[in-house]
């Protein structure tokens, strides 16, 4: 029988429609502006009295609230505000009311009804251009990463040769190449044997110059790639830890490309604070304290970070750096004195063991290294003219945060005692845990979108969607009459389905994304237009209405598939290649094509079948 | 919309090719001479968007910036007389905030910062490369897909029509000095998708008709096919243009470039799928055999 759908198809379409409506629904509930609080340390709990105190403070400051909530784990609390514009003021009020032990951040709290969130339905995530917030792109300085690794290798190799009794002379490092000089060939081949047995990171080469037998060790390509990869991942972890310190709800920290990290902080307006925390390019070094009679050339002296004027001498060679710390916890020893328990990775543990087992009783210093970005002026040729150009540069500031005596040989787990106060131990633990950066980073991109612009973008996007949608409906009904009504219903279905799918997939909606939805609405009717114009054509060629409908759907199919697949291909390429706005657009475009094929072919067909199928139709109202 | 008479599109194909070639030369010319007005996304620099409680005095803002050594800043209204956009070439991530503070202090009325952006020059450069590569990949993918589903000559015709559309849109942006940013690039890629869709529908009908109609010459088949699909082409383009106009008028300043690029692209894409793509097939001498391989008679080989 022509133009009859089996029952299961109707049921399937109905089921998809119901699911679509349910999962699209959360988007009807706009988020509440909110203030989120959490303890600065993990032991601090947030209690109902804290929230009551905040509410009173806010009421006193004339900032209306909608209510408060305690976090499920007792570690955070939420105050819902009435006005978005109050958020910044409210944040200050809450900060004053609670004091320094709490992290106070702006947030957006979902208002999705419980029954919807229980089945996993939630609104679409809004991009920063719609919600407001800060976006940073950080670039990891790879040259520094490799340089510092080369330095670590250099001290390791020196130690190795010293303990094995090979006499060498250090020659200056050239880029990725370490150089050692030897008095005779035997020494050199001994060194070569030793190194190649334990290290496969180097390509070894020998040369002779000025009566010296030189051994050159160049990092292999694979090792350099590993260092780069490690540097980005280590920095990513560190940035994540630091972002958590900011207490921002739903931050995004992601690797982008080979050497970049994206940080997105929705709702944050205070860029200075965020940049200060993120840009804190700190690292740590563990070094032995210098022996009193050590040669000046092998030692360096650094000031203490906490007490001004106090200085200590430490050895130049580094035992390990902070990025080899896997965990650090502040607590107390048997006598109730503050200490920090440290875990190292296995490589770090081995190095630590080697350095400490013969140095029991000596001091070991933990050095804090801060890299601050400054602008340096250099003369450079710009467009053929010599000009003074400002370039970002780094200054390194090193200071001692702890100097403790080695009690026994240390391994992957050890503790640092002799700290002055619990505050010092918890800060040290935090710094160790937050991790040093494997390499310094600088900001290469920064976008701050104010909340008012976000709201404006949403409002305009919604208006454009509504107007565009209505225009298409009117147009379709004018040119295809009854069938235009079918197409309109299918198009509405398509819009619901697209929103539901985006919400379910957790896709982020951006302004270009909204543009993509609008464009999809315009293009989605194409499949219907193809089908309807084909039906008209078949009727014109003298076919019966029933037959024409059947043929129309059939014959238009290959054109619909070819046309849409090629557009989908473009969408997928856009998604894979693009970043930011392009990606947001690609998502809605691609999903829109998929949903529109379903709605334009299946749903329209179902409606047409219900209307004309199995009936003796003389004339189609088309 | 039913057209009962076959329109002789290809009769005028020399004329339309001429038009296309003139348009291409003009577009390439303006691209070379005037060049694209690349936006912040591609050039790098700092951008500040401010909202004033009253109509902003652009001259005063410019003066303030000049005093502080930023004489080359671009200051313009953005959508409304109360909204101001400031653009500077810079490689200092903090400059945007500094400028915002600087300008905020000068005005009497209330000023709020709507957005501050900084893009490093290197990032911009990469985006440019990435965008170009994306475009090439898209074209390559399409070439492959159309070659497989149709035939090589169709693919080449489709790609040439696409290149025509893209170059024209780029030329348009260059000629009128419209800002070319990432959203415009996205729009351009969407134009590729859209215009291809259009072309494919026409091609699909040409393929169908070549198979169904025997003993008719190619020009006739293409004319018939284009006529048959004309109603659909116009209807779809019209509905797309309707929503794009909605975006253009109601979507706000940030989406203007996007909507403009698509409006131009969809317009020229519709034109090119009607006149350029089909005509190219004739120029490349598409034959029935390209779509239906002739049966090779086995006996031929066996004879000495």
Interface residues (C-beta under 8 A of the other chain):
Chain A: X129 X137 X139 X271 X272 X275 X375 X390 X391 X392 X442 X443 X444 X445 X446 X447 X448 X449 X450 X452 X453 X456 X457 X460 X461 X463 X464 X465 X467 X468 X469 X471 X472 X475 X476 X479 X511 X512 X514 X515 X516 X518 X519 X521 X522 X523 X525 X526 X529 X530 X533 X536 X537 X540 X555 X558 X559 X562 X563 X564 X565 X566 X567 X569 X570 X571 X573 X574 X577 X578 X579 X580 X581 X582 X585 X586 X589
Chain B: X1 X2 X4 X49 X51 X91 X92 X93 X94 X96 X97 X112 X113 X114 X115 X116 X117 X118 X119 X120 X122 X123 X127 X130 X131 X133 X134 X137 X138 X141 X142 X145 X146 X149 X182 X183 X185 X186 X189 X190 X192 X193 X194 X196 X197 X198 X200 X201 X203 X204 X205 X208 X228 X229 X231 X232 X235 X236 X238 X239 X240 X241 X242 X243 X244 X245 X246 X247 X249 X250 X251 X252 X254 X255 X258 X259 X262
